Amino acid sequence: MRFDMIEFERAYGTSSQLPPPDKKEIVFAGKSNVGKSSLINKIFNRKSLARVSSEPGKTITVNFFRGDGVYFVDLPGYGYAKRSKAELERWSELMEGYFGSGRNIALAVQLLDMRHAPTANDYTMLDFLKNSGTPYVIVLTKCDKLNKTETENRRKQLLSELKDYNADTIEFSSLSGKGAQELKKYIERIIEVN
């Protein structure tokens, strides 16, 4: 698969605008400020394909990127407390519309901040992916922000925290690129199988 062949297609703010599910989709999900945009930019080796913001909750649309025969889909981050009630309702409608519209989701890349235990919202998303039968992989972001001892401690804690989810995990750093090649190979394998 050509990871250098990717272009921004379009951003969708409501579920009625979503394109027909005519291609396989690789979807990126995670809480606000978990590093989705940084991960997307790193695996496609582009500086600003996905907009990186210092302000969490900036991605409020479903962003489609056209790849090598597939769509890569950046979902808006969840769990950002400063959104208005109307904005939270729109986000909820958009997510339900996306996942309920018969998308051809080959893989969901669920991002978790490796430094912290999963949040209630993270568990809600993991439960949804597990119960819906959506293939998914867990990417543990910001692993470079932990020292060796902290990394070992978090690995042990994650075994317990994620024991109910039979999913592969990949440690990822947008700074060093750790995990980027592993994730790309994982995506390639999934696309070949599906």
C-alpha positions as CSV (number, residue, x, y, z in Angstrom):
1,M,0.0,0.0,0.0
2,R,1.2,3.5,-0.9
3,F,1.2,5.7,2.2
4,D,2.5,8.6,0.2
5,M,-0.7,8.7,-1.9
6,I,-3.1,10.5,0.4
7,E,-5.1,13.7,0.0
8,F,-7.6,15.5,2.1
9,E,-11.1,14.7,0.6
10,R,-13.7,16.6,2.7
11,A,-14.9,17.4,6.2
12,Y,-18.5,16.5,7.2
13,G,-20.3,18.2,10.0
14,T,-23.5,16.2,10.0
15,S,-24.3,12.5,9.3
16,S,-26.6,13.4,6.3
17,Q,-23.5,14.8,4.5
18,L,-21.4,11.6,4.8
19,P,-20.4,10.0,1.5
20,P,-21.7,6.6,0.5
21,P,-19.7,3.7,2.0
22,D,-18.2,2.6,-1.3
23,K,-14.6,2.1,-0.1
24,K,-12.9,0.4,2.8
25,E,-12.3,2.8,5.7
26,I,-9.6,3.0,8.3
27,V,-11.0,5.1,11.1
28,F,-9.0,6.9,13.9
29,A,-10.8,7.4,17.2
30,G,-9.7,8.8,20.6
31,K,-10.3,11.5,23.1
32,S,-9.5,15.1,22.5
33,N,-5.8,15.9,22.7
34,V,-4.7,12.2,22.5
35,G,-2.6,12.9,19.4
36,K,-4.8,11.7,16.5
37,S,-3.7,14.5,14.1
38,S,0.0,14.0,15.0
39,L,-0.3,10.2,14.4
40,I,-2.0,10.7,11.0
41,N,0.7,13.2,9.9
42,K,3.4,10.8,11.1
43,I,2.2,7.7,9.3
44,F,1.7,9.6,6.1
45,N,4.9,11.5,6.5
46,R,3.2,14.9,6.1
47,K,3.6,17.9,8.3
48,S,0.1,19.3,8.1
49,L,-2.2,16.8,6.4
50,A,-4.3,16.7,9.6
51,R,-4.4,19.9,11.6
52,V,-2.6,19.7,14.9
53,S,-3.9,22.1,17.6
54,S,-2.7,23.0,21.0
55,E,-6.4,23.5,22.0
56,P,-8.2,20.2,22.6
57,G,-11.5,19.5,20.9
58,K,-10.6,21.3,17.7
59,T,-11.6,18.5,15.3
60,I,-15.4,18.8,15.3
61,T,-16.0,17.2,11.9
62,V,-15.5,13.7,10.4
63,N,-12.5,14.2,8.1
64,F,-12.1,11.9,5.1
65,F,-8.7,11.4,3.5
66,R,-8.5,9.6,0.2
67,G,-5.8,7.0,0.2
68,D,-4.5,4.2,-2.0
69,G,-8.0,2.6,-2.7
70,V,-9.2,3.3,0.8
71,Y,-10.5,6.2,3.0
72,F,-8.7,7.2,6.1
73,V,-11.3,8.8,8.5
74,D,-10.4,11.1,11.4
75,L,-13.2,11.2,13.9
76,P,-13.7,14.2,16.2
77,G,-12.2,13.7,19.6
78,Y,-14.5,12.8,22.5
79,G,-14.6,13.8,26.1
80,Y,-13.8,17.5,25.8
81,A,-15.8,19.2,28.6
82,K,-15.9,22.7,27.3
83,R,-18.2,22.0,24.4
84,S,-21.7,23.4,24.5
85,K,-24.8,21.1,24.9
86,A,-25.8,21.8,21.3
87,E,-22.2,20.9,20.1
88,L,-22.2,17.7,22.2
89,E,-25.6,16.7,20.7
90,R,-24.3,17.4,17.2
91,W,-21.2,15.3,17.9
92,S,-23.4,12.4,19.2
93,E,-25.6,12.5,16.1
94,L,-22.6,12.6,13.9
95,M,-21.0,9.6,15.6
96,E,-24.2,7.6,15.6
97,G,-24.7,8.5,12.0
98,Y,-21.2,7.5,11.0
99,F,-21.2,4.1,12.7
100,G,-24.8,3.4,11.9
101,S,-24.6,4.0,8.2
102,G,-23.2,0.7,7.1
103,R,-19.6,1.9,6.7
104,N,-17.1,-0.6,5.3
105,I,-14.8,-0.2,8.3
106,A,-11.8,-2.4,7.8
107,L,-10.1,-1.2,11.0
108,A,-10.6,1.2,13.8
109,V,-7.4,2.6,15.3
110,Q,-8.3,3.5,18.9
111,L,-5.9,5.9,20.5
112,L,-5.2,5.9,24.2
113,D,-2.7,8.1,26.1
114,M,-0.2,5.6,27.4
115,R,0.6,7.9,30.4
116,H,-2.9,7.5,31.9
117,A,-5.5,4.8,32.6
118,P,-8.3,4.8,30.1
119,T,-11.1,7.2,30.8
120,A,-14.8,6.3,31.1
121,N,-15.2,7.7,27.5
122,D,-12.3,5.5,26.3
123,Y,-14.0,2.4,27.8
124,T,-17.3,3.4,26.2
125,M,-15.6,3.5,22.8
126,L,-13.7,0.3,23.4
127,D,-17.0,-1.4,24.5
128,F,-18.7,-0.2,21.3
129,L,-15.9,-1.5,19.1
130,K,-15.8,-4.8,20.8
131,N,-19.6,-5.3,20.9
132,S,-20.1,-4.2,17.3
133,G,-17.5,-6.6,16.0
134,T,-15.5,-3.8,14.4
135,P,-11.8,-4.9,14.0
136,Y,-9.6,-2.6,16.0
137,V,-6.1,-2.0,17.3
138,I,-5.2,0.1,20.3
139,V,-2.4,2.6,19.8
140,L,-0.8,3.9,23.0
141,T,0.3,7.5,22.2
142,K,2.8,9.8,23.9
143,C,5.0,6.8,25.0
144,D,8.1,9.0,24.6
145,K,6.9,11.1,27.6
146,L,7.5,8.2,30.0
147,N,10.9,7.1,31.3
148,K,11.9,3.4,31.3
149,T,10.5,2.7,34.8
150,E,7.3,4.5,34.1
151,T,6.9,2.7,30.8
152,E,7.3,-0.7,32.5
153,N,4.8,0.2,35.2
154,R,2.3,1.4,32.6
155,R,2.7,-1.8,30.6
156,K,1.8,-3.8,33.7
157,Q,-1.1,-1.6,34.5
158,L,-2.5,-1.7,31.0
159,L,-2.6,-5.5,31.1
160,S,-5.1,-5.2,33.8
161,E,-6.9,-2.1,32.4
162,L,-7.4,-3.6,29.0
163,K,-7.9,-7.3,30.1
164,D,-11.5,-7.3,28.8
165,Y,-10.4,-6.3,25.3
166,N,-8.7,-8.8,23.1
167,A,-6.8,-6.3,21.0
168,D,-3.3,-5.8,19.8
169,T,-1.5,-2.7,21.2
170,I,1.1,-0.6,19.6
171,E,3.2,2.0,21.5
172,F,3.5,5.2,19.5
173,S,5.5,8.4,19.6
174,S,4.9,11.2,17.1
175,L,8.3,12.7,18.0
176,S,10.5,9.6,17.5
177,G,8.2,7.8,15.1
178,K,8.2,4.7,17.3
179,G,5.3,2.5,16.3
180,A,4.7,4.2,13.0
181,Q,6.1,1.4,10.8
182,E,4.4,-1.2,12.9
183,L,1.0,0.5,12.5
184,K,1.5,0.9,8.8
185,K,2.2,-2.8,8.4
186,Y,-0.8,-3.6,10.6
187,I,-3.1,-1.5,8.4
188,E,-1.6,-3.1,5.2
189,R,-2.3,-6.6,6.6
190,I,-5.9,-5.7,7.5
191,I,-6.6,-4.2,4.1
192,E,-5.2,-7.3,2.3
193,V,-7.4,-9.6,4.3
194,N,-10.6,-7.6,4.0
